[in-house]
C-alpha cells in the first residue's frame, strides 16, 4: 500500500470548532471546503481571503494510504 501527501484541516483545532475534518491534495482545496463549512456550520460571514488566512495556519500535512 502506497502513501501520498495530503493537506488536512480539523475544525476542532479552532476555538469554538467542531468535529468537521477535510483532507485534500492541495491547500487551496482544503481552504475552499473549510471556508464553506465555516459559513454553513458556524455562521462565519468573512470573505474567502479573510477566512483563508485563518484556516491556512491550521492546515497540516499528513500521509494517507492509497489503494
Protein Blocks (a to p, Z undefined) as FASTA:
>chain_A
ZZdddddddfklpghiafbdcddfbfklmmmmmmmmmmmmnopabdfklmmmmmmmmpcc
dddddZZ
